[in-house]
Amino acid sequence: MNQRFRTREVMVGTVAIGGSNPVRVQSMTNTSTMDTIATVRQTIQLYQAGCELVRITAPGVKEAANLAVIKQALHEQGYDIPLIADIHYSPKAAEVAAAIVEKVRINPGNYTGAEPRNINYTPQQYQKALDKVRQNIRPLIGICKAHNTAIRIGSNHGSLGRRIIHRYGNTPEGMVEAALEFVRICREMDFHQIVLSMKASNVRVMVHATRLLVKKMMDEGMDYPVHLGVTEAGDGIEGRVKSAVGIGTLLADGIGDTIRVSLTEDPVNEVPVAQSIVNYINPEKKALVSNVFEGFFYDPFSYNPRFSKRSQLKPSMVEPLVLAEAGDYKAEKPDIIINANNSAQRLWHQVSIDATEHDDNDFHRPVVAASQEAPAVYSFRRFFETLHQDELRVPVILHKNYSGDAVAAAIPAAIDFGPLFLDGLGDGIWLGSDEKHRQEFVNLAFTLLQACGARISKTEFIACPSCGRTRYDIQSSLQKVKAATSHLKGLKIAVMGCVVNGPGEMADAHYGYVGMGAGKVALYRGHIQVQHNVSEENAVDALVQMIKNDGRWREKE
């Protein structure tokens, strides 16, 4: 697993992405693009925090044109920061921006044009629609070639065109094909300044789509750099864990050349989180290879959890267990509590797996696989490979001790354990800590399992980080929605900055709270808008009432 997918080098201004270069950290401003002073100020703040590339929204032509003013102001202050224009819906805005900035980010779903509803595409109709896409994108490619501007082709789960969905569904396969269609058109025009990304708020979808993208690139002889990010990750420890699980899993796989952590917080807060993820994995020490999937003993492109006799741990439990040492637990409680006199300890076999070889004579009982490697993901994967080779189906509890509090351990723990539970390889998790912090670490274990989609124990919040399109205080709105609904186990609630991204990119959320600007909010049930122009003062109450009307509300305990 100590390998990295060999990609070509793509220049974004003075910053090289891909090849043997370090994984580049980037972020995005959340100021209005027409507010030049504020955007320049925040761009400099991001750069000073360690951000190597800065993305700025350009929803229309006037915003795209103002990127030249922003760039000039940066130069006058002595900053040559590569800028990326974030484009939605407007090919003309992309063309204007491509002549100004170093990179443009486009979504394939925004270049399909008006697509007919309820059509069953014949092969001829499918090809005709693809030819229209080719016609729409060719002017942008021509401008990028002339100005040496890079393009990030970014597929988003929930923002695919109807033609793609008709053939592939809203799936990782559809996301990959939507992007590769554009890549093939670029290659027809001998344009290769390309970066690719597969973004989703669902971590498993994001990981599987990105792995599949790399596999498809390998099959077609492509080697373009890959951008990583979990979109709409939210805030706080949940947003950090969710981001670290998704990005960390792929970096551990050897995939990823540039990353962005998306938090519903001040954009500057994203940068140290991204740096921590990269530093913990340290991809620069990995050997460059053309195939990073040869080391997998399981199918990395789909979710097929390892079969084990989990009932040996706790009868009737089908989800991964949370274990912890004895402590005073008043919030989330572990499933199994361990203490010196606990006879339950005799039910399992504990082994340190950092050694190269293990005595498997006692592997007929559940196993506590303990590691202190940093990161531990590699030793955990090696251990499961050993069990697989010996056809041993014993349940496995993954264990590692951490010092300090759970906040400091959140990113390392997410990377140590997340890839295993994301791929269905763990039966239990035990985050060891001192007595003072045990409740925090139990909470972290449940948060980690939820981020992986392995065990749902609380409400999941999908929230975009906001950008120049957001016209309301999304950060405070998220906190209000959380305060009212965080006890609704199993519900997914999206808090989105605008109607441009909201309806599509909240993907599989049960309910949506989407800003409309001017103090107004739209409320969604799934992707269907139920109410619009709801005042912000009343929006949370209206959301709660909608959940109650649907019979999905329960009172706080």
N, C-alpha and C positions, 0 to 999 in steps of 0.2 A: 504493500500500500504506500510505500515511500516513493511514489512516482507522481509525475505531473504531465498532463496532456500537452504535447508540444503544439503550440499555435504560432502563427505568423505574427510578426511585429507590425502593429498599426500605429502610426503617428497621429496624435491629437495635439496639434501645435507642437510644443517642445517636449511633450510627455509621450513616451513610448508605452503602449499597452501590448501585452502578449510576449511571446518568445521567452527569453530567460529573465525578463524584467520583473521587478517586484510586483506584487498585487497592488494595484492602484486604488486609493481611497477617494471616493467622490461623494458629494451631497448636492442639495438643491435649495435655492433660496425660496422663501415663502412671502416675499414682498411683492407688491404690484410692479410689474415690469415697466410700467409707465412712470413709476416713481424712481427716477434715476439715482437720486442721492441715497435713498434707502437700500436699493439693490446693490449699488456699488459698496456701500458700507458693509452689508451682510456678506457679500462676496469676499471682501478682504478679511472679515472675521473668520469665515470658513477656511480660507487659505492659511491664515495665521494659526488656526487650530490644527492644521495638518492635512487639509483637504487639497488634493492635487488637481482636481478638475471640478468645476462648478457648473451645475445645470440651472437654467433659467427658463421659465415657461414663456412660450410665444403662441398664445391661442389665436392670434389674428395677425394680419399684415402690419398694423401699426406697432404692435408689440415687437414683432420681428425686426422692423426697421429701427426701433429704439435700441436694439442690441448694439448697433454701431455707436450710439451715444454712450452707452454703458461701457463698451470696450475702450473708447477713447478716453473716458474719465479715468478708467483703471490705469491706462498707459500714462496719463498725465501725473498720476500719483506713484508711478514707478512699478506697477504690477503688470506682469505679462502672464496672466492666469488663463489657461485654456477654458473656453466657455462652450457649453453645450446647450443648444436650443431644444426645448421640449415642445414637440408639436402635437396638436390634437385637431383632427378634422379638416385642417386647411392646408392643402398641398401648396397653395400660393405662399402662405406664411413660411413653409419649409424652404421654398425656393429663394425667398428673400433672405432668410436667416443663413442659408448655406453659403451665401456670398460674403458673410460677415464673420461668423463664428467658426470655431475649429471642428465642431461636430454637431450633427442634428440627430435627434432621437425621434423616430417615427414608429407608429403602431400599424401593422399591416391591416388591421380591421378598419382603419380610417382611410384607406386608399381604394376601397372596393366600389365607392360610389353608391348610388341608390340601388339597393337590391330588392327584387320583387319578393313579396311574402308568399308563403305556402306554395313554393315551386319545387318540384322534384327534378333536380338538374339531370338532364341527359348528358352523356359525354360531350356532345357538341355544344350544349348550353354552358357546361362547365368551362370548356376551352374558350368559348366566346367571352365569358366573364373574365377569365384569366388574361385574355388579350387586352381587355379594357384596363385591367390593373397595370399591365405592361405599358400601355399608352399613358396612364396617369403618372407613373413613377419615372419614366425615362427623362423628362426634363430635369427633375431633381438630380438624377445621377449625372447628367451632363454638367450641371453647375458644380456639383461636388468634385468632379474630375478636373474642371477648369481651375478651381480654387483650392485643390488638395484638402478638401473637407471630408472628414470621416462621417459615416452613418452608423448609428445603432439601430438595428431592426429589433424591436422589442414586442414580443407577443405577450398579451395579458389574458389570463384565464378570465373569461367573462366578457371579453371584448373582441371575440372572433366574428368574422363576417358570416352571413347566413349560408353562403356557398360552402365554406369550410365546415360549418356545423352540420350541414346536410350530409356531407360525405364522411366526416370523422367524429361528429359530436363535439361537445364542449370538453375535450379531452387533451391530455398531453400530446397525443398524436396530432390532433388538430392544431395545437399551438405550434408544434414543430413545423408542420407542413406550411402553415401560414407564413412563417418566417423564411423557410427555405425557398418558397416560390419567389420571394423578393430577391434572395441571394442569387438564384439562378438567372434572374433578369440582370442583376448587376454583373454577373460573370459574362453574360452575353455581350455586355458593353465594356468588358475588360476593366471593370472597376472592382477593387479588392480592399478598399479602406473601410472594412466592415467589422463591426462588433455586434454580437448577438446576445439576446437575453430572453429568458422565459420567466415571467413574473406572475405570482399568485399569492393570495393571502393564506391559502391552504398550503402548509409547508410540504406535505407529501406530494401534492400536485406539482409544486415548484421544483422539488428535487427530481421526481421522475421525469418531468418534461425536460429538464436541463440535461440529465443523463442521456435521455433519448435523443436530444439535439446533438450531443457529441457523437453518439453512435451513428446517427444518420450522416453527420458530417464525415466521419471516418469512411462510411460506405461509399460516399460520393467524392472522396478525395479532397475534402475541404478541411481547413485548419484555422478558422477565424477565431479571434479571442472571444471569451465569454464573460459577460457581465452578470453578477449575482446579486440578488436581493429578494427579500420577502416583502411584498407590497402590503401596505395597510397593516403593519405589524402592531400598531397601537402604541402604548406608552409604558413607562415604569418597568418593573422587572419582567412583566409579561412580554412587552415588546422586545426587550433585550434578549430574553430566552428564545422567543420565537425566531428572531433574526439569527441568533447564534446557532440554533439547531439547523436551520435551512442552509445558511451560508457555510457553517462549519462542516456539515456533512459533505457538501460538495468539495470544499477545499481539502478535506480528508481524503476524498476520492481522487484528488489530483486535478480537479476541474475548477477553473475560475481565474480570471486575469485582472478584473477590477470589480469592486463591490460598493454598494451603497446600502446603509442601514436606514430604514424608513421609520422614524418615530414621530408620534404626535406630540412633539415638544419643540423647543427651540432647535433649529437645524444644527447649530454648533454642537449640541449634545450628541448628535449622531457620529461625529468624527472619532472621539475616543473609543466608542463602542466598536466601530469598524476596525480601528487600529488594534484593539485588544483581541478581536477574533483572528486577525491576520497574524499577530505576534504569537498567539498560542499555537496555531497550526504551523507557522513558519514554512510556507510553501517554497521559499527560495532554496531550501536545502534538499528539495525533491529532485530526482533525476527526470529529465525530459524524455518522454516516450510517446510513441504514436498510438498506443492502445492502453488505456488505464483500466480496462475492464477484465483483463486476463487474470487479475488477482482475486476476482470475486468467486466464491464457491456457491453463491446463490444468484437468482435472477435480480439484477439491480433495477430493472425497468418496470417492475410491477410489485404489488404488495402481496406477498405470500408468506404469512407469518410461520415461524418455525413451530412444528408440532411438538408439544411436550406434555407430560402428565402433571399439569399445573395443580390438579386437585390434591397432589401430594403435599402442597404447601398449605392450602386452605380450601377445604371442600366448598364447592359451589362458586368459587371465584374464577371468572374467566378473563378478567382484566389483570394487567400487571399489578403486583402488590407493592405497597410502600412499607418499608421496615425502618425502625429507628430504635436507638437505645432508650432505656426508661427515662421518662421525663414528665413534666407537668403540662399536658397537652389540653388546651382549652379551645383551640380553633380546629383546624383540620387534624385528624388523628391518624396515626399509622395503623395499618392493618395488623401488623405483628410487632409487638414490643419486646425488645431483647434486654435481658439483664443477666447478671452473673449466675443466678439460680434458676434461670428459665429452662425447664426441661425441653422446650421446643428446639433449643440449640442442638440437642442430640439427634434431631430429625434430619439435619443436613450435614453435608461435608464441606468444610471451608478450605479453600486452597488459594495460595498466592499465585497469580497467573503471569507475573512479570518474568518468571523463569522461562527458559526456552522449552523445558520438558515438564510434564505433569504425570504424577502417578494416578492412573484412572481406575485403580482396583476398587475404589469405593464409590464409583460413579453410578451406583444403582439408587442412591438417595439424592434429593435436591442438593444442588451445589451453590455455595456462596463463592463467587469468583471475585477475588479482591485484587485490585491493582493500585499502585501509586505512581504509575508513569504519568507524564504530562506531555502530550495528551494521552489519556488512557484508551481512547477509541481503538487504537491499533492492537493493543494487547487483548482487549475484549473481542475484537474480530478474529484474531488468531485463535483464541480459545474456542470460539464457536466453530471455527473451521476444524479444529481437532475433534470436537464432539461429532461434527458432521461426518468426518472421515471414518470415525469408529462407530457410526450409526447409533449414537447414544442420545436418548430422548429425555434425559433427566431435566427437570426444571432448573433454571439458572437465575440466581439473584446476583445482580451486579453491585459491587461495593467499592467505595473509595472514601477515604477520610479527607476532610478539608479543615484548614485552619481559618480563623477569622469568622466574619459573619456571612450570611447567605448572599448579600448584595455583592460582595467581593468575589464570591464563588460562583455566581450565576452564569457568567459566560464560560468559564472553564468547565463547569458541570454540564452545561448544555452541549458542549462539544464532546466531552468525555462519554456521555450517555445517549445524547439525542440520536446520533446515527444508528445506534443499535435498536432502540425502540421504534424509530421511524421505519426501519426495515423489518420489524416484527421479531427481533432476536432476543428479547429479554422477558423474563417472567416476574421479576421483582427488582426494585431499586432501593439501595440503602446508602444514603448520603451521611457519612459519619461526621460528627462535629462534637465540640465541647458542650457540656450541659447547658451553658448560658444561651446557646443559639439553636438548640434542637428543634424548637417549634418552627423557627424560620426555615430550617432545612427540610422539615416535613412539608411545609408549604411550597418550598422550591421544588421538591420531588413531584408533587401533584401538578404544579405549573408546567414542569418539564414534560410530564407524560401527556398533558393536555396539548401542549405545543406540537407534540409528535402525532397527535390523533390517536394515541394508544389507550387513553383513559380520560373520559370526560367527567369532571368533578365540579365544574363551575360554569358560569356564563363566559362565552368567548366574545371578545370585542374586536371587531375589525375596524380600524380607523386610519385614514390616510394622514400623512404628515403635514398636509396643506402645502399650498404653493401660491403663486401670484393670482391664481383663479379664485382662491377662497375669499369670500366676502363676509365672513363672520368669524367669531372667536371659537374655532373648533376645539382648542385645547380645553377651555372651560366647559364647553358643551359636552365633551367626552366625559369629564368628571361628573357632571350632573346626570348624564345617562347611566354612568356606572353606579352612582350613589343610589339610583332608583331601581336598578335591575340586576345588580351583581349577584343576587342570591338565586337567580333563575337558572339552575343547573341545566346544561344541555342546549340552551338557546344561543344562537349566534346573532349578535346585534352589530350592525355596521353604522359608524358615524363618519360621514363623508363630507368633504369640503365643498363640492359643487356638483351640479347635475351633468357636467361633462364626463367625469369619471364614475360618479356614484352608482347609477343604476347598473352599469355593466361590471365594474370592477369589484363591487361588493360580493360578486360571485354567488357563493352558496349561503349567504346570510339569510336568517329567517325574517329579520326586520331591518329596515334601513331608516336612518335619520340623516337627511341630506340637505345641506345648505343651499338656499336659492338666492342669497344676497339680500341686502336691505332688511335684515332682521327677520327673514322668513325662512321656513323649513318645509321640506316635503317629506312625508312619511310613506314608507314602502312596506308591503308584505311580500317578501321575496323580491322579485323584479317588478312587481306591479305597484304603481303609485296609487295610494289609497286616499291621501289628503295632500293638498298643496297650499302654499301661502299661509301656513300656520305660523303664528307669531312665536318667536323664540321663547317668550315668557310662558306660553302655554304648550310648547311642543313636547316637553318631557311628559307632562300629564296626559297629553293626547296619545303618546306612544304607549304609556302604561295602560290607558283605557283600551287601546286596540288589542294589546296582549290579553287583557282580561276578557274582552269580547270574544276572543278566539279560544278561550278556555285554557290558556297556557300560563296563567298567572298563579302564583302561590305566595302566601304571606311569608315574611321573614320569620325565621325561628328565633 
